[in-house]
Amino acid sequence: MSDVINTEIIIVGGGIGGLAAALALANIGKHVCVLEQAAEIAEIGAGIQLGPNVYKMFERLGLVDEINSISSFPESLMMRDSMTGESVIEIPAGKQFKQQFGFPYAVIHRADLHGVLLKKCQTSDKIELRTGAKVTGIEESDTGTSVTTEQGLRVNGGALVGADGIWSTIRQYVVGDGDARVSGHVAYRAVIRAEDMPEALRWNSMCLWAGEKSHLVQYPMRGGELFNLVAVFHSDKFTQGWNDFGDNEELERRFAGKCPEVLSLLGKIESWRMWVLSDREPTRDWVKGRITLLGDAAHPMLQYLAQGANMAIEDAICLADMLVNENGDYAKAFIRYRDARYLRTTRVQMQARLYGEIYHASGAVRDFRNAELASWSDEKFYTGMSWLYDIQPSWRDQ
Ligand SMILES: Cc1cc2nc3c(=O)[nH]c(=O)nc-3n(C[C@H](O)[C@H](O)[C@H](O)COP(=O)(O)OP(=O)(O)OC[C@H]3O[C@@H](n4cnc5c(N)ncnc54)[C@H](O)[C@@H]3O)c2cc1C
């Protein structure tokens, strides 16, 4: 027998973006229903970097203390050349970062971040969470929207937020731009215990080993108990894939010739999880009447600026603020939300592609990258990143 739920706002997707949106909307008094296709609302075992910009959003959600209690705070952000092992640049990320941007640079286990959002959603009487609810059908009228799930659930609401990730069903309804763009880069991810890391590399830093057509990222999590490792390389072998097992033989081949430190890190992992990295061309088509997109559904990006989840959480706060500004008029609020967000997210999408090229440079471009970054002062770095980190905490009309 089919089941029917009536709510004010339907959110499709229970990832970081969908849960942040649920909290932001509940905070302005909206009843929301979050529909997640997976049997359980959860995140994968990997790390996530948090810029000071997203901390301003955590402050709006009343989550700063809780996030701080389970985050790690790297002392620096480093780039090393993975061919030679030499340091290219090291920027202080501790006190100076906080002084500059008001909040620190942090790293966190994805499951911990997602868990904080989920726990808060579960304690709200305004948020209904439904798992095992894969949205397949969408209908709209002048007064509302409805979705149906593969499992036979129907949800009626005044508006719909598609927070269903890079392969978004809602995006296909709103934009209709087909498959995501496969970048040709793949990421292998693993989390290891600190005692299994080579002792000389147990730094409290976010370190990116930049190499030719590849790079490796390492940083500690859970107060230094764990380390997150992400190996990225160019590959034509995979055209699609998500959270699948990696191919160790290909990884070894792609990292052949890298410095001993990088090889020693790779050698520590027996089993990697593989992600085929994809994005989409930026668009302003985020809105169709009472339906809008958020997070990766709206602006999927390569992870080279470590900002996809940060942007999704910013979206959530902006969306709720615009609904307040427009007294709950969904169509008007969604357009204002899109207008407030899309240039910024387009910049991050474009810059992330460029960063990928810089991280993977070879020959003269690699020499230029290393010489240029080595000449940067801390202040030059901070000034260069201020467009990203120095965001306003609110979109409310004065
Ligand atoms: C290697 C890697 C490293 C990264 N590092 C960082 C980082 O350091 N910092 C950062 O900010 N970002 C990072 N990102 C990006 C970040 O992971 C994403 O931008 C973020 O998870 C997007 O969140 P979301 O909620 O929009 O989408 P998702 O996390 O994809 O969530 C979408 C949810 O919708 C559900 N769903 C999909 N379709 C349906 C449907 N039809 N019905 C119901 N539910 C559905 C899915 O099951 C999923 O739970 C990284 C990404 C990668 C690949």
The ligand as a Gaussian input file, in Angstrom:
#p B3LYP/6-31G(d) Opt

LIG

0 1
 C       38.087000      12.653000      -3.244000
 C       37.159000      13.751000      -2.764000
 C       37.581000      14.616000      -1.763000
 C       36.751000      15.642000      -1.341000
 N       37.197000      16.498000      -0.358000
 C       36.424000      17.536000       0.025000
 C       36.872000      18.421000       1.052000
 O       37.968000      18.260000       1.610000
 N       36.073000      19.471000       1.405000
 C       34.839000      19.676000       0.802000
 O       34.149000      20.639000       1.159000
 N       34.399000      18.835000      -0.159000
 C       35.147000      17.779000      -0.568000
 N       34.688000      16.918000      -1.525000
 C       33.368000      17.201000      -2.164000
 C       32.230000      16.719000      -1.300000
 O       32.376000      15.365000      -0.995000
 C       30.907000      16.929000      -2.015000
 O       30.865000      18.191000      -2.637000
 C       29.746000      16.836000      -1.032000
 O       29.705000      15.565000      -0.439000
 C       28.419000      17.139000      -1.735000
 O       27.370000      16.962000      -0.820000
 P       25.878000      16.848000      -1.339000
 O       25.058000      16.640000      -0.122000
 O       25.573000      17.962000      -2.252000
 O       25.874000      15.529000      -2.248000
 P       26.130000      14.012000      -1.841000
 O       27.108000      13.897000      -0.737000
 O       26.445000      13.295000      -3.118000
 O       24.739000      13.525000      -1.277000
 C       23.641000      13.266000      -2.142000
 C       22.716000      12.299000      -1.441000
 O       21.543000      12.152000      -2.238000
 C       21.188000      10.787000      -2.270000
 N       20.414000      10.591000      -3.504000
 C       20.848000      10.618000      -4.786000
 N       19.844000      10.415000      -5.643000
 C       18.722000      10.253000      -4.892000
 C       17.353000      10.021000      -5.212000
 N       16.943000       9.917000      -6.471000
 N       16.459000       9.895000      -4.186000
 C       16.870000      10.010000      -2.886000
 N       18.162000      10.226000      -2.535000
 C       19.071000      10.356000      -3.523000
 C       22.517000      10.057000      -2.254000
 O       22.377000       8.713000      -1.823000
 C       23.317000      10.911000      -1.279000
 O       23.155000      10.493000       0.057000
 C       35.479000      15.848000      -1.945000
 C       35.044000      14.963000      -2.948000
 C       35.873000      13.926000      -3.356000
 C       35.381000      12.993000      -4.435000

